[in-house]
Amino acid sequence: HLTDGALEYAFLESCGMPVFGATDGPFVMRDSTNNSFMMFRGNNQNIEQATFTDPLSLFPFTVALKFSAKFSVEDGVVTCLIGDAISTGLTYSQAAMRAVVIHNRMQERKKSGV
């Protein structure tokens, strides 16, 4: 399972966001809406502007809802289902990011015929 910065990096990359740096942090994401950069340490802590524990944490839900994600919780584990992609996490955000990464990778494989 992907966790912390590696999960955040994979999620942003699978959504087509321009990310640069190490998958386990630190890394930088370019925000084209205001032509700025957000830097992440890769361990759920930000260096300058953002971390997935602040309002940016809504972004995984926005993306997951675009794919009609379904969530459930059992014994403290969150499950997120997007189409044929299913993933779990300790938080809704973590489960959503993992499921989006899996879903997007599955879609890429279908396009490439693998």
VENDA-V621979 format. One record per residue. N is the residue number from 1. RES is the residue in one letter. SS is DSSP state (A for helix, B for strand, O for the rest). PHI is phi as a letter, one per 20 degrees, with the letter a starting at -180 (none if undefined). D_CENTER is the distance of its C-alpha to the mean C-alpha in whole Angstrom. Layout:
BEGIN
n	res	ss	phi	d_center
N	RES	SS	PHI	D_CENTER
N	RES	SS	PHI	D_CENTER
END
This chain:
BEGIN
n	res	ss	phi	d_center
1	H	O	none	12
2	L	O	f	10
3	T	O	c	10
4	D	A	l	10
5	G	A	f	10
6	A	A	f	9
7	L	A	f	6
8	E	A	f	5
9	Y	A	f	7
10	A	A	f	6
11	F	A	f	3
12	L	A	f	6
13	E	A	f	8
14	S	A	f	8
15	C	O	e	8
16	G	O	n	11
17	M	O	f	10
18	P	O	f	13
19	V	B	d	12
20	F	B	c	15
21	G	B	p	16
22	A	O	e	15
23	T	O	f	12
24	D	O	d	13
25	G	O	n	14
26	P	O	f	16
27	F	B	b	14
28	V	B	c	14
29	M	B	d	13
30	R	B	e	15
31	D	B	e	15
32	S	O	f	18
33	T	O	f	19
34	N	O	c	21
35	N	O	l	21
36	S	B	c	20
37	F	B	c	17
38	M	B	d	15
39	M	B	d	15
40	F	B	d	13
41	R	O	f	15
42	G	O	n	12
43	N	O	c	14
44	N	O	m	12
45	Q	O	c	15
46	N	B	e	15
47	I	O	e	18
48	E	O	c	19
49	Q	O	d	17
50	A	O	b	14
51	T	O	b	12
52	F	O	f	9
53	T	O	d	12
54	D	O	d	14
55	P	A	g	14
56	L	A	f	11
57	S	A	f	9
58	L	A	f	10
59	F	A	g	8
60	P	A	g	6
61	F	A	f	9
62	T	A	g	11
63	V	A	f	9
64	A	A	f	9
65	L	A	f	13
66	K	A	g	14
67	F	O	e	13
68	S	O	l	16
69	A	O	f	13
70	K	B	c	16
71	F	B	d	15
72	S	B	b	18
73	V	B	c	19
74	E	B	b	22
75	D	O	l	23
76	G	O	m	20
77	V	B	d	17
78	V	B	e	15
79	T	B	d	14
80	C	B	c	12
81	L	B	d	14
82	I	B	c	13
83	G	O	l	16
84	D	O	e	17
85	A	B	e	14
86	I	B	c	14
87	S	B	b	12
88	T	B	c	13
89	G	B	a	12
90	L	O	e	14
91	T	O	c	12
92	Y	A	f	11
93	S	A	f	8
94	Q	A	f	7
95	A	A	f	9
96	A	A	f	7
97	M	A	f	3
98	R	A	f	6
99	A	A	f	8
100	V	A	f	7
101	V	A	g	7
102	I	A	f	10
103	H	A	g	11
104	N	A	f	11
105	R	A	f	12
106	M	A	f	15
107	Q	A	f	16
108	E	A	f	16
109	R	A	f	18
110	K	A	f	20
111	K	A	f	21
112	S	A	e	22
113	G	O	m	24
114	V	O	e	23
END
